[in-house]
Amino acid sequence: QVRLVESGGGAVQAGGSLILSCEVPGYIYRGYSSYCMGWFRQAPGKEREGVATIADDDSSSYTHSVQGRFAISQDNAKNALYLQMNSLKPEDSAMYYCAAYTREEGPCYSDYALERAELFNYWGQGTQVTVSS
């Protein structure tokens, strides 16, 4: 089973920064008509939440609580997805997952995908982020 591979999680104090990375199989970037890549998170007892998504045209979308603090980016040449997280807050603590939504036809819109985790067909195993106050 194909999996994406996340790294970069850890423990940090409030106000600190982390960079999450995700190794993405090359065929996801080059084998479909379009795609969206995303970062999702889930804290204990809470529902999974879309954090940020980026489409193949590099358009991106963010959940309101991380706007201005987080930045999603991708490097197709390196088959990698990133999430730069700044000004971290305790409420950012969660397991963070990298995911891919591939399409055989038509475009992928990052804002549409952000709210629809069920569309993502490739997932990583997650990396834990813990922010202490």
C-alpha positions in Angstrom: 0.0 0.0 0.0 1.4 3.3 -1.0 2.0 5.7 1.8 3.3 9.2 2.1 6.0 9.7 4.7 5.9 12.6 7.1 8.8 13.9 9.3 9.6 16.9 11.3 7.2 16.7 14.2 8.2 17.2 17.8 7.8 19.1 21.0 8.1 22.8 21.0 7.2 25.7 23.3 4.4 28.1 22.4 5.7 30.7 20.0 8.1 28.4 18.5 8.4 27.0 14.9 8.5 23.6 13.2 8.8 22.5 9.6 6.9 19.3 8.6 8.1 17.5 5.5 6.3 14.8 3.5 7.9 12.5 0.9 5.6 12.0 -2.0 5.8 9.3 -4.7 6.7 10.9 -8.0 3.8 9.5 -9.9 1.4 11.5 -7.7 2.9 14.7 -9.0 3.3 13.5 -12.6 0.8 10.7 -13.1 -2.6 12.4 -12.9 -4.5 15.2 -14.6 -4.4 17.3 -11.5 -3.9 16.9 -7.7 -4.2 18.6 -4.4 -1.8 18.0 -1.6 -2.8 18.7 2.0 -1.9 18.7 5.7 -4.6 17.5 8.1 -4.5 17.2 11.9 -6.3 15.3 14.6 -6.1 15.9 18.3 -7.3 13.3 20.8 -11.1 13.5 21.1 -11.5 15.8 18.2 -12.4 15.4 14.5 -9.8 15.4 11.8 -9.3 19.0 10.5 -7.9 20.3 7.2 -5.0 22.6 8.0 -3.7 23.6 4.6 -4.0 22.4 1.0 -2.1 23.3 -2.2 -3.0 22.5 -5.8 -0.9 21.6 -8.7 -1.0 25.3 -9.8 0.4 26.2 -6.4 -2.8 27.9 -5.2 -3.2 27.3 -1.5 -5.9 27.4 1.2 -5.7 27.4 5.0 -8.1 26.9 7.8 -8.8 30.1 9.6 -7.0 29.3 12.8 -3.6 29.0 11.1 -3.8 31.8 8.5 -0.8 34.0 8.8 1.1 31.5 10.9 1.5 28.4 8.7 2.7 28.1 5.1 2.3 25.1 2.8 4.7 24.6 -0.1 5.8 21.9 -2.5 8.9 21.0 -4.4 7.9 18.8 -7.4 11.5 18.2 -8.3 12.2 16.8 -4.9 8.8 15.0 -4.6 8.2 16.8 -1.3 5.5 18.7 0.5 6.2 21.1 3.4 4.3 22.8 6.2 6.1 25.7 7.8 4.5 26.4 11.2 5.3 29.6 13.1 4.0 31.1 16.3 2.8 27.8 17.4 0.0 27.6 20.0 -0.9 24.7 22.4 -4.1 24.3 20.4 -2.0 23.3 17.4 -1.0 20.1 19.2 -2.1 17.1 17.2 -1.1 14.3 14.9 -0.4 15.9 11.5 -1.0 13.9 8.4 0.1 14.5 4.8 -2.3 13.5 2.1 -2.8 13.6 -1.7 -6.0 13.9 -3.7 -5.4 12.9 -7.3 -7.8 13.5 -10.2 -8.0 11.7 -13.6 -9.6 14.8 -15.2 -10.5 18.3 -14.3 -8.7 20.7 -12.0 -8.3 20.4 -8.2 -9.2 23.4 -6.2 -7.4 23.8 -2.9 -10.2 25.5 -1.1 -12.7 22.8 -2.1 -10.3 20.1 -1.0 -9.5 21.6 2.4 -13.0 20.8 3.7 -13.2 17.3 2.2 -10.6 14.9 3.6 -12.7 12.0 2.3 -11.5 12.9 -1.2 -7.8 12.3 -0.4 -6.8 8.9 -1.6 -3.2 8.7 -0.3 -2.2 9.3 3.3 0.9 9.2 5.5 1.2 7.6 8.9 1.3 11.0 10.8 3.8 12.9 12.8 3.1 14.2 16.3 3.3 17.9 17.1 3.1 19.0 20.7 3.1 22.6 21.8 3.6 23.4 25.5 2.5 26.6 27.1 
